[in-house]
Amino acid sequence: MRGRSLFIFAILVVSALQPALGRRVVDTDGRSWEMQTTPAGQTVWRRGTTASSPAAAAIVVTAPKHMDVVAAGAVFNVTWTSANLPANDWVSIQLFRGRRVHRHAFVGAVSHGVRNQGFYPWLVEMPESAGASQDSPLTLRVTSHSDRSVVGDSQGGFFIACTNCTTARY
């Protein structure tokens, strides 16, 4: 019974202090609590998100796009945006056969490490891999060096067009 009385006392104190606290407070564990009013007019406190939890890091590849045709022997700008990664982060760019990375074969590394500046001028070569020809869709993956779980894949599949060019071993 003592625990219940203490809980009710705490509710009364918080309710009395509500004008000074505002509609949202953070407890000592970093949890956010928000004051809400029910349709019946009662004031209740509901748990919100953790105040100290950082926003998720992300990479989104913006080029090449689905169905793009990239010319072998030319320079193509691979572009991406990133969020919530360290300012001095580096990324790797890898080439995969297929429209989805997890289901298809690794072809090779386009770059083992470039600054996370949102673009990379790629000198495109036709992959030597038998399954990665101008008729086979490809996907680029950009991976953060500071957190290898943060990756971005080009959407859909793109193609490399080749006329009288040599193949490259990535």
C-alpha positions in Angstrom: 0.0 0.0 0.0 2.9 2.3 0.7 4.2 2.1 -2.9 0.8 3.0 -4.3 0.5 6.0 -1.9 4.0 7.2 -3.0 3.0 6.8 -6.7 -0.2 8.8 -6.2 1.8 11.5 -4.3 4.3 11.7 -7.2 1.4 12.1 -9.7 0.0 14.9 -7.5 3.3 16.7 -7.3 4.0 16.5 -11.0 0.4 17.6 -11.8 0.9 20.6 -9.4 4.2 21.5 -11.0 2.9 21.0 -14.6 2.7 24.7 -15.4 6.4 25.1 -14.5 7.5 21.9 -16.2 5.6 22.3 -19.5 4.0 19.6 -21.5 7.2 17.5 -21.8 9.7 16.4 -19.2 12.8 14.1 -19.2 13.4 11.8 -16.3 16.8 10.9 -14.8 17.1 7.8 -17.1 16.7 10.1 -20.2 13.2 9.0 -21.0 10.8 11.6 -22.3 7.3 12.0 -20.8 4.6 14.0 -22.5 1.5 15.3 -20.7 -1.7 14.6 -22.6 -5.3 15.3 -22.0 -7.8 12.5 -22.6 -11.2 13.1 -24.2 -12.7 12.8 -20.7 -10.6 15.8 -19.6 -8.1 13.8 -17.5 -4.4 14.7 -17.5 -2.1 11.7 -18.2 1.6 11.3 -18.7 2.7 9.1 -21.6 6.1 7.9 -22.3 7.8 9.3 -25.4 11.1 8.6 -27.1 14.4 8.5 -25.4 15.7 12.1 -25.3 19.3 11.1 -25.8 18.9 8.6 -28.6 20.8 9.9 -31.7 19.2 10.0 -35.2 20.0 7.0 -37.4 22.9 7.3 -39.8 22.0 6.8 -43.5 23.4 6.8 -47.0 21.2 7.2 -50.1 22.8 6.7 -53.5 21.3 9.2 -56.0 23.2 8.2 -59.2 23.3 5.9 -61.0 19.5 5.5 -61.2 17.3 2.7 -62.3 17.8 1.9 -66.0 20.7 4.4 -66.4 23.2 3.4 -69.1 26.8 4.3 -68.2 29.4 4.3 -71.0 32.5 2.2 -70.5 35.6 4.3 -70.9 33.9 7.5 -69.7 33.9 9.1 -66.3 30.6 8.9 -64.5 29.9 10.7 -61.2 28.5 8.4 -58.6 26.5 10.6 -56.2 25.0 10.0 -52.8 23.7 11.9 -49.7 24.5 10.9 -46.1 23.1 11.9 -42.8 24.4 11.6 -39.2 27.9 10.3 -40.1 31.2 11.9 -38.8 32.4 14.8 -40.9 35.7 13.1 -41.5 34.1 9.8 -42.6 35.3 7.8 -45.6 33.3 5.4 -47.7 33.9 2.5 -50.0 32.1 1.9 -53.3 31.4 -1.6 -54.5 29.9 -3.0 -57.7 27.4 -5.9 -57.6 25.7 -7.9 -60.4 21.9 -7.7 -60.1 19.3 -5.3 -58.9 19.6 -6.3 -55.3 22.9 -6.6 -53.5 21.9 -9.3 -51.0 20.8 -11.7 -53.7 23.6 -11.3 -56.2 27.3 -11.6 -56.7 30.0 -9.2 -55.8 31.8 -8.0 -58.9 34.5 -5.8 -57.4 35.5 -2.6 -55.6 35.1 0.7 -57.5 36.9 2.5 -54.7 38.3 1.2 -51.4 38.2 4.6 -49.7 37.1 8.1 -50.7 36.0 11.0 -48.5 32.3 11.1 -47.8 31.7 14.2 -49.9 28.7 13.0 -51.9 30.3 12.2 -55.2 33.0 10.1 -56.8 34.2 10.4 -60.4 34.3 6.8 -61.5 36.3 5.8 -64.6 33.9 3.1 -65.8 35.2 -0.1 -67.2 33.4 -3.2 -68.3 33.5 -5.8 -65.6 35.4 -9.0 -66.5 32.9 -11.1 -64.5 31.0 -13.3 -66.9 27.6 -12.4 -65.5 28.1 -8.7 -65.5 27.8 -7.7 -69.1 26.0 -4.9 -70.9 22.8 -7.0 -70.7 23.0 -7.6 -67.0 21.8 -5.0 -64.4 24.3 -3.8 -61.9 24.1 -2.1 -58.4 26.5 0.2 -56.6 26.8 0.1 -52.8 28.3 2.9 -50.8 29.5 1.8 -47.3 30.6 4.0 -44.4 34.0 3.2 -42.9 33.0 4.5 -39.4 30.0 2.2 -39.3 30.0 -0.7 -41.7 26.3 -1.3 -41.1 25.4 2.0 -42.8 25.1 1.3 -46.5 23.3 2.8 -49.5 22.5 0.9 -52.7 21.7 2.4 -56.1 18.0 1.8 -56.8 17.0 -0.7 -59.4 19.6 -1.8 -61.9 21.9 0.2 -64.2 23.9 -1.0 -67.2 27.3 -0.4 -68.6 27.4 0.0 -72.4 30.5 -1.1 -74.2 31.6 -0.9 -77.9 35.1 -2.2 -78.6 36.3 -1.9 -75.1 38.3 -4.1 -72.9 37.2 -5.7 -69.7 38.4 -4.8 -66.3 39.2 -6.8 -63.3 37.7 -4.8 -60.4 
